[in-house]
Amino acid sequence: MSTTTTLFDPTEVGAWRLHNRVVMAPLTRNRAPDAIPTDLMATYYEQRASAGLIITEATAISPTAQGYADVPGLYGTEQIDGWKKVTHAVHRAGGKIVTQLWHVGRISHVELQPDHQKPVAPSAIRAEAQTVLIKEGKPEFQPTSEPRALRSEEIPGIVQDYRHAAQNAIAAGFDGVEIHAANGYLIDQFLKTGANQRKDDYGGPIENRARLLLEVVRAITEAIGADRVGIRLSPVTPANGIDDADPQPLFEYVVKQLAPLHLAYLHIIEGSTGGPRELPERPFDYGALKTAYQMAGGKGAWMVNNGYDLPLANEALAEGADLVAFGRSFISNPDLVARLRAGGPFNKAHRVTFYGGGAEGYTDYPTLDQAG
Ligand code: FNR
């Protein structure tokens, strides 16, 4: 009898029983005017509820955490009420959904900040990156603004914002949260030498650069329970102009510290987010990362992402991954699980409708049944 695990086998992850191992990766879609989730968003997520787990688009934990036009938040009552429509729709359809908690740090623009203040960051170093404003209904890419360095005494307030947003997530009916510590946003900016030149307890050696991440994880797990919390890491992606001088020991330290905290899952972006999985100039040993986590007693599910298709996903499961997150293919295939099971065909994603707009390129991709 074969004991090979497939993408379609159910599994227990933290507090959840998942129908399968296919995860919908977090995907910013810029369709939440005033940061409030809409009925259209509820339809979009409900269409994708056959995923074992949905991770929502990144969601701002406070007004200053915002870095792009029309992304949702989770710090006010109207936002909680908006998200309730989404979580109810997904649960009605039999799915599970967590929200990705986000502080963009320096990846923002003064136009998106309260009173047009500078965005906050570990250090006052502008990112070589762009953000998206929406002008006359169309996405417009703009260079990010110069940030200001957070004062040491402001950091507890940021941690408190994360805790509060996690509590709001539970109030909104989410099954849990994913902490966004990837892709060059605030937590990743603290982790990596390219963005962090602080001289206080949050800069310098690895233990200091990882301090904010661990404080956020502890605050959130205390508030909502570790078995409802996952974290996303991207050791080597250059996304949003981020870089670290020596990522292997940094991330091995991080996962060893996470091991005793009993998170539901670790979500690892391999290579350059949305780009090559191998970066010759930034080699990284993901097997060693996983070993470091497990040797330290880490028992959370191991979720992998970036450029996965069915054969590559099967290979990852055979090598011991527990979950595989799919991004772009979930944009264009609401019934991705059924299509993977059938071996295709797959709809192509249209880039022009990724960021901003309405139903077009959002809720109108056909399922296999609709395609006839
Ligand atoms: C993304 N990605 C992303 N990542 C993240 O952590 N939070 C987010 O909000 C977003 N938003 C987002 C929007 C769009 C339109 C794209 C294409 C990507 C990255 C995404 O989760 C994933 O890591 C990449 O797309 C790589 O996975 P795939 O697409 O190769 O399966």
Boltz pocket constraint, residues with backbone or C-beta under 6 A from the ligand:
constraints:
  - pocket:
      binder: B
      contacts: [[A, 25], [A, 26], [A, 27], [A, 28], [A, 29], [A, 56], [A, 57], [A, 58], [A, 100], [A, 180], [A, 182], [A, 183], [A, 232], [A, 269], [A, 273], [A, 274], [A, 275], [A, 305], [A, 306], [A, 307], [A, 308], [A, 325], [A, 326], [A, 327], [A, 328], [A, 329], [A, 354], [A, 355]]
      max_distance: 6.0
